[in-house]
């Protein structure tokens, strides 16, 4: 109970004590979540998700890494050299990963809250299960490079070295992404443009979008804000428009590629991604699936426990269509 103040008598007084005995608290009947962030990367992956099922190497993608045939110039005779059979197909293989969020429900908790709950705790836990899983997935996607139980993150999926999808990039250079070191400079439209151009030159396709940390993104935004102009209708002023003049942006367009800030992305790093080849593969039986509650009586406790399951993996089927840029300066926000 907060100390006395406003219309509440001073704490410790007889009036204060009496009020606490006979007066209910005035609750707002909703739970306001304080600890999670939204993430453009997860939104794009979920929106572009694909269905997976069982099997060893649950997501196996045939990819062409070299020519199947050779073209030959000929003359009037139309003759050509005998063709040879060449290997051009390879398998990129990925295993699905399991993320579990257990949900407890004590038996006496239900008895106490029945008909008197302001916020049913079981509903709060069920809602939190999805939020905490999204947070764990986003964290893994921007950081994990070696833990085989977690999602394979962008640092490995968008990289020029190592083994990804069971294909070694040292042996097969066509499986490499572009990597650039920006060199401790501020991100600008001209600077980002050269890396978009490098991506297109490498794969002949334009990235779908880019993501970077908020401090990095804010420095890039400063390259725009100083160039803004306000167009005012003749005979009216700033206060004559119901919406008012607009400034700054939600996404920064560079050569037609929107750049978004993502709170999970490490500062100083920019990823240029292509959702034509980047998807979240989700098991058809385990997309935030709830197992149902089972009794804890075998453990000599009155209550129940269930679990929310996500079986999935982020898969890049054409790493050369994506680029990683590191070394940008960033603001401390």
GUVEXZA-991578 format. One record per residue: residue in three letters; x, z, y of N, C-alpha, C, O in turn. Coordinates in steps of 0.1 Angstrom, whole numbers, plus 2048, in hexadecimal, padded with zeros to 3 digits. Each point is the difference from the previous one (the first is absolute). Example, Ala and Ser with C-alpha at 12.3 -4.5 7.8 and 13.67 -1.06 7.14 Angstrom:
ala88484E7C77F780080C80980080C80A807800ser7F27F280B80980080B7F880880B80580180B
END
This chain:
unk8098007F47F780080C80980080C809808801unk7F57EF80980880080C7FD80C8097F68067FFunk8157FD8087FE80C8097F67FD80B7FC7F5802unk7FF8168047F57FE80A8047F880B80C7FF804unk7EB7FA8028027F780B7F47F78027F87FE7F7unk8067FD8167F47F88037F48097FE7FF80B807unk7F77F17F27F48087FE80180A7F57F68077FEunk8157FA7FB80280A7F680680C80680A7FF807unk7F180D7F580680D80680E8027FB8047F97F6unk80380F81180E8027FD8028067F27F88087FBunk8127F37FE8038047F280280F800808806808unk7F28007ED80280F7FF7F58088067FE80C7FDunk7FA7EE80C7F58078067F58027F77FF7F87F6unk7F881280D7F48027F77F77F47FF7FB7FC7F6unk8037FD8167F87F48008067F57F87F87F87F9unk8158068078077F67F87FE8037F17FC7F77F9unk8068158037FE8047F27F27FE7FC7FE7FB7F5unk7F88098137F27FE7FC7FC7F27FF7F97FC7F6unk80C7FB8137FD7F27FF8057FA7F37FA7F77FAunk81280D8028067FB7F37F88047F48007F97F6unk7F881280B7F88047F57F37F87FF7FB7FE7F5unk8007FE8167F27FB8007FF7F18047F57FB801unk8177FF8027FF7F28058087F77F780C8037FCunk7EE7F18008087F67F98097F98097FE7FF80Cunk80C7FB7EE8097F78077F97F28027F87FC7F8unk80B7FE8137FB7F38038097F57FC80A7FC807unk7F47FF7ED8097F67F97FD7F28047F47FD802unk8167FA8007FD7F28008007FB7F280B8027F9unk7EB7F88027FE7FD7F18087F47FC7FA7F77FAunk8138088098087F57FC80E8047FF805809808unk8037F17EF80E8037FF8087F68077FF7F47FDunk80981080D8087F780880E8007FA80880A800unk7FC7EA7FA80D7FF7FA80B7FE80A7FF7F9809unk80C80F7F580B80080A80D7FA7FB8097FE808unk7F97FF7EB80D7FE7FB8047F27FA80A7FE7FAunk7ED7F88088037F37FA8007F580B7FB80280Bunk80B7F37F28017F48097FA7F47FA8007FF7F3unk7FC7F88157FC7F37FB80C7F77FF80A802808unk7F67F47F080C7F87FE7FC7F17FE7F87FD7F7unk80D7FA8127FC7F27FE8047FA7F37FA7F77FBunk81280D8008057FB7F37F68027F57FC7F77F8unk7FF8168067F78037F67F37F98027F97FC7F6unk8028038167F47F88038017F27FB7F77FA7FAunk8157FF8098017F37FC8017FE7F17FB7F77FAunk80C8137FF8027FF7F27F38027F87FD7F97F7unk7FB81180E7F38037FA7F77F48027F87FC7F7unk8087FE8157F77F58038047F47F87F77F87FCunk8158078008057F47F98038047F18087F97F9unk7F28118028038057F37FC7F77F57F67F8802unk8118087F37FC7F87F47FE8097F480480C800unk7F47EF7F67FD8087F480B7FF7F68047F57FDunk7FF8167FD8098007F47FA8077F57F6807801unk80F7F87F37FB8077F480B8067F880A804806unk7F57FC7ED80B8067F880B7F77FC8027F6807unk80580E7EF80C7F77FB80D80680580180780Aunk8097F57EE80E8038048047F780C7FC7F47FFunk80B81180B8027F880C7F27FB8057FD7F47FFunk7FB8158067F27FE8027FE7F580A7F67F9800unk8138058097FF7F480A80D7F77FD80B804804unk7F27F17F580B7F67FE7FD7F38077F57FA7FEunk81480280A7FD7F580980A7F57FD80C802802unk7F07F27F88097F57FF8047FB80D7F87FD809unk8158017FA8057FB80C80A7F57FE8078007F6unk7F97F68128097F57FF80C8028097FF80280Cunk80D7FF7EE80C80280780A7F580180A801807unk7F37F47F28097F48007F87F47FC7F48017FCunk8127F48057F97F37FD7FD7FE7F28088047F7unk7EC7F78067FD7FC7F28057F27FD8057FC7F5unk7FB7FB8168057F27FE8097FD80C80080780Aunk8067EE7F58097FB80B7FA7F28057FC7F87F8unk8058068157FC7F380680C7F780080C805802unk7F27EE7FC80B7F68007FD7F48087F47FC800unk8158008087FF7F38078027F47F68088017F7unk7F17F580B8017F47F78017F38087FF80180Cunk8027F47ED8017F38067F57F77FB7F68057FAunk80B7EE8087F67F77FC7FD8017F17F47FD7FCunk8158077FC7FE8007F17F780C7FC7FA7FF7F6unk80580B8137F880C7FD8068087F57F98097FBunk8147F68028068087F680380E80580280280Cunk8008077EB80380E8038088067F57FF7FC7F4unk80880F80F8078077F57F78087F87F5804804unk80F7FE7EF7F88087F77FE80E80580A807804unk7E97FE7FD7FE80D80580380B7F68007FE7F4unk80480E81180280B7F77F680B8037FA80180Bunk8048077EB7F680B80180880C80780A8057FBunk7F07FF81080680B8087F780C8017F47FE802unk81280E7FD7F880C8027FD80280F809800808unk7EA8017FB7FC80380E7F880C8017FE80580Cunk7FC8007E97F780B80180680E7FB8098007F7unk7F380A81080580E7FD7F48098017F77FD807unk80A80F7F37F680A80180480B80980B8067FEunk7ED7FD80C80280C8087F680A7FA7F47FE7FFunk81280E7FD7F880A7F980080D80780A805805unk7EA8017FB7FD80C8077F880A7F87F67FB7F9unk80D8118077F880A7F97F780880B80480280Bunk7EF8007F17F780880980580E8008068057F6unk7F780281580480E8027F38098017F67FB805unk80C8117F67F480980080280B80B80A807800unk7EC7FB8087FF80A80A7F48097FD7F57FB7FFunk80D8128007F58097FC7FE80B80B80A805805unk7E97FD7FE7FD80B8097F68097F97F47FE800unk81180E7FA7F78097F97F780780A80480380Cunk7F07FF7F07F58078097FB80C7F87F97FF7F6unk80A80D80F7FB80C7FA7F28048067FD7FD80Bunk7FB80A7EC7F38068057FE80D7F97FD8007F4unk80580B8137FE80D7FA7F18037FE7F87FD809unk8058097EC7F28037FD7F980980A7F57FD805unk81280D7FF7FA80A80A7FF7FA80E7F8804808unk8117F27FB7FF7FA80C7F37F98027FA80080Bunk8017F97EA7F37FA8017F580A8017F67FD808unk80B80E7F27F580A80180080680E7F5802805unk81680080180080680E7FB7F680A7F9804809unk80B7EF7F57FD7F680B7F27FB7FE7FB7F9809unk7FE8097EC7F37FA7FE7F680480A7FE80C802unk7FC7EA8057F680280B80680780C7F980280Aunk8148017F780680680C80D7F9804807805809unk7FB7EF7F280D7F98047FE7F980D7F67F9802unk8148098078007F880C8087F37FD7FB7F5803unk81080D7F68087F57FB8018027F18088097FCunk7F17F07FB8038027F280E7FD7FC8057F5802unk8028157F980F7FE7FD8027F57F680B7F9801unk7EC8057F68037F57F67FF7F38068077F77FCunk7F080780E7FF7F380780D7FE8098057F5801unk80081680580C7FF80880C7FC7F78087F8804unk7F980E7F080B7FC7F77FF7F27FB80A7F9800unk7EA8027FD7FE7F27FC8047F780B8067F57FDunk7F680E80F8047F780B80F8008028067F6803unk8008167FC80E8028028087F97F580B7FB803unk7EF8047F18087F97F58037F280480B7FB7FDunk7EC7FE8098027F280480B7FF80B8097F8800unk7F581180A80980080B80E8037FC80A7FA805unk7F88107F380E8047FC8067F67F780C7FE801unk7EC7FA7F78067F57F88047F580980A7FA7FEunk7EE80280C8047F680A80D8038078087F8802unk7F981580280C80580680C7FF7F780B7FB804unk7F48097F080B7FF7F68047F17FD80B7FD7FFunk7EB7FB8008037F17FE8077FA80B80A7F97FEunk7F180A80F8077FA80B80E8058028097F8803unk7F98157FA80E8058018097FA7F680B7FC803unk7F08027F18087F97F58037F280480B7FB7FDunk7EB7FE8088027F180380B7FE80B8067F5800unk7FC81580880A7FE80B80E8067FC80A7FF807unk7F78097EE80C8077FD8057FF7F280D8007FEunk7EB7FD7F88058017F38087F37FC7FB7F5802unk81180D7F88087F67FB8048017F18047F77FAunk7FB8168018068027F37F78087F68028007F4unk7F48078117F88087F87F67F77F97F77FA806unk80B8057ED7F77F67F87F28057FD7F87F97FBunk8058148097F38057FE7F77FE80D7F48017FFunk8127FB80C7F97FD80C7FF7F28038067F77F9unk7F18058117FF7F280480E7FB804808808806unk7FB7EC7F780C7FA8057FE7FD80F7F77F9803unk81280C8057FE7FF80F8067F38068067F97F9unk7F68058148057F58078107FF8018057F57FFunk80281680180E7FF8018067F97F480B7FA801unk7EF8067F38057F87F57F87F37FF8077F67FCunk7EC80A8077F97F37FE8047F680A8007F47FDunk80481080F8057F780B80F803802804808808unk8047F27EF80E8038008087F47FB7FA7F77FAunk8138098088087F47FC8098047F48087F77FCunk7F78157FF8098037F57F88097F67F4804802unk8127FF7F27FA8087F67F77F87F77FF7F4801unk7FA8137F67F77FA7F77F28048047FD80B801unk7FA7EB8007F28028037F77F87F78027F47FEunk7F48137FC7F87F97F78077FA7F47FC7F67FAunk80F8118028087FD7F48087F38028057FA7F7unk7FD8028168077F480380C8048097FE80680Bunk80E7F77F180C8048088027F680B8027F47FEunk7FF81280E8027F780C80E7FB8018027F5807unk8088117F380D7FB8018017F37F88077F7803unk7F28097F28007F47F77F77F58058037F47FFunk7F28108077F67F68057FD80380E7F8808804unk80F7F08057FF80280E7F37FC8067FC80580Bunk7FC7F37EE7F37FD8057F680C7FF7F57FF806unk80F80C7F57F880C7FF80380A80B7FB80B800unk80E7F180980580880B7F77FF80C7FB7F5804unk8038168037FA80080E80B7FF80A80C8037FDunk7F07F980F80980080B80280E8057F6807801unk8177FC80280380D8078087FE80C80A7F8800unk7F280E80B8087FF80C80380E8067F88097FEunk8137F880880480C8087FF7FC80F8077F8805unk7EF80F8017FE7FD80E80B8048098037F980Bunk8058117F280B8048077FE80980C8067FE80Bunk7F280C7F37FD80B80B7FC7FA80D80580380Aunk7F17F47F57FA7FA80C7F18038017FA8047F6unk8007FB8167F28028017F97F47FB8047F5802unk7F180D7F67F87F57FC7F97F980B7F9807808unk8087EC7F97F97F880B7FA7F47F98027FD7F4unk7F57FC8137FA7F47FB80A7F67FB7FF7FA7F6unk80B80481380A7F67FC8088047F48037F87F8unk8008158078088057F57F87FF7F38057FB7F6unk7EE80980A7F88007F47FD7F17FC7FF7FD7F4unk8007FB8167FD7F27FD80B7F97F77FD7F97F7unk81080B80C80A7FA7F87FF8047F18047F87F7unk7F78148067FF8047F27F47FA7FA8007FE7F4unk7F68008137F47F97FB8047F17FD7FD7FB7F5unk80B7FF8148057F37FD8097FF7F47FF7F77F8unk8098148068098007F47F88027F38037FA7F6unk7F180D80B7F88017F47F97F37FD8007FC7F4unk7FB7FD8167FA7F37FE80A7F67FA7FD7F87F7unk80F80880F80B7F77FB8038037F18037F67F9unk7FC8168038048047F37F67FC7F68037FD7F4unk7F08038107F57FE7F67F67F68047F67FD7F8unk80B7FE8157F67F68057F28058027F67F9800unk8098148017F380780280180A80B80A808800unk7EC7FA80880080980B7FB80E7FA7F68007F9unk81080B80B7FC80D7FB7F18038057FC7FA80Aunk7FD80E7EF7F280380380080A80B7F87FF80Aunk81080B7F580180B80B80D8077FE8077FF7F6unk7FC80A81480C8087FF7FD80F8037F6802806unk8128077F57FE80E80280D80780480A7FC7FBunk7F580D80D80B8088047FB80E8047F4802802unk8168078017FC80E8047FA80080E8037F6808unk7F68147FC7FA80180D80A80080B7FE7F980Bunk80E80D7F480A80080A8067F38028037FC80Bunk7FF7FC7EA8057F38007F67F68078047F8808unk7F080A7F47F57F78057FE80380F7FD7F6807unk8048167FD7FE80380E80B7F98097FD7FC80Bunk80F8047F080B7F98077FC7F18018037FA80Bunk7F88007EA7FC7F28017F57FE8098007F6807unk7F78137FA7F47FF80980580080F7FA7F9808unk81180E7FB80580080D8047F28058017FE80Cunk8037F97EB8037F38037F47F88058027F5806unk7F280F7F67F47FA8047FA80580D7FC7F9809unk8038157F87F980680A8047FC80E7F87FF809unk8157FF7F98057FD80D7FC7F28058017FC80Bunk7FA7FC7EB7FC7F28037F17FE8027FB7F5802unk7FE8167FD7F18008017FB7FC80E80780380Aunk7EE7F67F67FA7FD80D7F18037FF7FA7FF7F5unk8008058167F28048007F87F58088037FE80Bunk7F37FC7EF7F87F68067F38078057F88047F7unk8067FC8167F48078057F77F58068047F7807unk7EF80A7F57F67F78057FF8018107FF80B805unk8017EA8027FF80080E7F48088057F57FE7FAunk80C80B8107F58078057FE80D7F87F7808804unk8117FB7F27FE80D7F980E8077FF80A7F9803unk7F68137F980C8087FF8018057F27F97FC7F7unk81280D8078028057F37F48087FB7FD8017F4unk7FB8058157F58087FC7F37F87FF7F68067FDunk80B7ED8057F47F87FF7FD7FB7F27F57FB7FEunk8158067F97FE7FC7F27FD80D7F880780A801unk7EE7F57F87FC80C7F880B8047F680180C7FCunk8067EA7FF80B8037F680D8048068098057F9unk7F97F781480D80380680B7F67FB7FE7FA7F6unk80D80681280B7F77FB8078067F480180C7FEunk8037EB7F98068047F480F7FE8008057F6806unk8038137F580E7FF7FF8058047F37FA8077F8unk8127F38048078027F47F87FA7F47F67F9802unk80E80A7F27FB7F97F47FF8097F480680A7FFunk7F17F37F88008067F380A7FA7F68058077F7unk7FD7EC80A80A7F97F88087F78097FA7FB80Aunk8138047F48087F78088037F37F98068007F6unk7F57F58108017F37FA80E7FA8048037FF80Cunk8047FD7EA80D7F98027FF7F37F88008017F3unk8007F48137FF7F37F97F47FF7F68017FA7F6unk7F480D80E7F48007F880080A7F57F68017F8unk81480780780180B7F67FD80D807808805809unk7ED8027F37FD80D80680A80B7FA8028017F4unk80380781580980B7FD7F880D8027FC80380Bunk8038057EA7F880D80180980C7FE80B7FF7FAunk7F280C80D80780C7FE7FB8087F37F38007FEunk8158057FA7FC8087F580780D80080D800800unk7EC80B7FF80780D8018098047F4808809801unk7F67EF7F48088037F480D7F88008098037F9unk7F87F380F80C7F780080C8078077FE80580Bunk80E7FB7EF80B8068078037F980D7FF7F4801unk8058148098037FA80D80C7F77FF8098037F9unk7F77F381080C7F78007FF7F47F68087F8800unk7ED8097F87FF7F57F57F37F88037F6806803unk80B7ED7FB7F57F78017FF7F87F38097FA7FCunk7EB8067FE7FD7F87F57F77F58047F5802806unk80E7F27F67F87F48027FA7FC7F28087FC7F8unk7EB8068077FA7FF7F27F67F48007FB7FB80Aunk8038017E97F77F47FE7F68047F58048027F4unk7F08018107F68047F67FB7F57F67F88037F7unk80D7F180B7FD7F67F58088047F47FC7FC7F5unk80E80C80C8098037F480280F7FF8088047F7unk7F180481180280E7FF7F28077FE7F77FE808unk8078087EC7F38067FD80280D7F980B8037FBunk7EB8058057FF80C7F87F87FD7F37F47FC801unk8128047F47FA7FE7F37FA80D7FB80880A7FEunk7EB7F78007FA80D7FD7F97FE7F27F87F77FEunk80A8137FA7F98007F27F18008027FB808808unk7FF7F07F07F17FE8027F880D7FC7F5802804unk8128077F57F980D7FC80580C8087FB80B7FEunk80E7F380C80680B8078037FD80F80B801804unk7EA7FB8038017FF80E7FA80C8077F47FF803unk81380B8007FB80D8057F58047F67F5805805unk80D7FA7EE7F68047F780080F7FD80A806800unk7EA8007FF7FF80E7FD7FD8027F17F77FA7FBunk81080F7FF7FF8037F27F38077FC7FC8007F5unk7FE8078157F680A7FD80680D7FE80C8027FDunk7EB80980480580D7FE8008057F27F67FD7F9unk81480A8038008067F380280F802807805809unk7F38037EE80080F80180E8057FD8087FB7F8unk7FB81080F80D8077FE7FE80C7F78098087FFunk7EC7F97FA7FE80B7F780A8017F580480B7FCunk8017EA7FF80B8017F680D8078058088067F9unk7F97FB81580B8078067FC80E804807807808unk7ED7FE7F37FB80D8037FD80280F80380B806unk7F77EB8007FC80080E7F37F98027FE7F57FAunk7F981180E7F47F98038027F780C80480480Bunk7FB7EF7F28027F680A8017F27FA7FE7FE7F4unk8067F88148017F37FC80C7F980780580580Aunk8007F07F080B7F88067FD7F27FD7FD7FC7F5unk8067FB8157FF7F27FE80C7FA807809807805unk7F77EB7FB80C7FA8067FB7F28057F87F97FAunk80E8038117FE7F380680D7F87FC80B804802unk7F37F07F980B7F87FB8017F38077F67F9804unk8168037FF8047F380580B7FA7F780B806800unk7F27EF7F980B7F97F98027F38067F77F7800unk8148078068037F480880F7FD8038088087FBunk7FB7ED80B80D7FD8048007F580B7F87F77FFunk81180B80B8017F580A8097F67FA80B8037FBunk7F17F08068087F57FA8027F580A7F77FB807unk8168017FB8037F58088047F47F780A8027F8unk7EF7F38088027F57F78097F68068047F67F9unk80080B8148097F780680880780B7FD7FF80Cunk80D8097F08078088098077F880C80180580Bunk8027EE7F38077F880A7F67FD80C8057FB80Aunk7EF8087F47F67FD80B7FF80C8097F980080Aunk80F80B7F480080C80880E80480480A7FC7FAunk7F680B81180D80480780080E8047F6806804unk8168007FB80380E80580A7FF80B80B7FB7FEunk7F280B80D80980180C80380F8027F6808802unk8167FC7FE80480E80380980180C8057F6805unk7FC81680080A80280B7FA80080E80780080Aunk7EC7FE7F77FA80080E80080E80680080A7F9unk8017F78147FE80C8077F28048007F77F77FEunk8068168047F28048007FF80C80A809807803unk7EB7FB8027FD80B8097FD80D7F87FB7FF7F5unk80880C8107FC80D7FA7F280480680080380Cunk7F67FD7EC7F38028057FB80E7FD7F5804804
END
